Amino acid sequence: MHEGVPAYLKQLLVQQYGEEAAERIAGGYEAQRAVTLRANPLKADRQEVRQALSAQGIETSQVAWYEDAMIVHGAREEAITALELYERGGVYLQSLSSMIPPVLLGAKPGENVLDMAAAPGGKTTQIASMTGNQAMITACEMNKIRADRLRYNVQRQGASRVTVMNVDSRNLDDLFSFDRILLDAPCSGSGTVQLFNPRSKGQFNKANLDKTTKMQETLLLKALRLLRPGCEMIYSTCSVLAQENESIVTKVLKKANAEVVPLDLAAFSDVPQLPVTIPGTLCVCPDALYEGFFVAKIRRKK
């Protein structure tokens, strides 16, 4: 395995996946990921976006599972951020993997939706765009600077029915209740390591992982208290480690009146996947297009 992979992370990957799959993940860490974005139909439909990009010599291709998602060819982020289309919120630079949770959440117009760890706002504004600004979205961020960034992105993207709360969602009153909840939980970032970028290698050690998993468990338990009976939520992380993914879900389900709802994975057949221990959940393998990511859908029983 590439010597740049942090030693503790390397140990965990080999223990969980074996040498061959761990090497595959490390190969994803070495790749320079393609630039990806989504059209924001609140400001510009996908055809307008393609035409505007093409006029600047920027070609794109689609992904099968989300029509507004685009892979950029022959250009980096700077070429996109220089466009007037970007400045007015017609597009949002976002990794393909992070677009998957809102797609699977399936929020509908008229629903009350909670995004528990919302900054910088990619998933929040994606939910707003997918519901045509007809869902009532509460977006929580505990860090003030990040909450300000979230407000800025919400405004620029035209997400007019989003209420930003500068609060730790673990402290929300249990009197709140929501039809859908997205918990994209803070994690180790083991799916987003880029070996060519020293700033993205993270701090992988047992103490940090123990602290993170404790937070994830608390957040997921809180989410299930806030979720209306019979309703569904998404638990996701940008990690490929079972300690932060299946283990958290399994532990919480033993304490909560909830169950995993198997995902329809047929639509994601072209997404590189890793083996999971809970059938119907999704773990994306990092590669040149995708970050490592885990997604599970959970229903609170009636």
Order of alpha helices (4+ residues) and beta strands (2+ residues): alpha-beta-alpha-beta-beta-alpha-alpha-beta-alpha-beta-alpha-beta-alpha-beta-beta-alpha-beta-alpha-beta-beta-beta
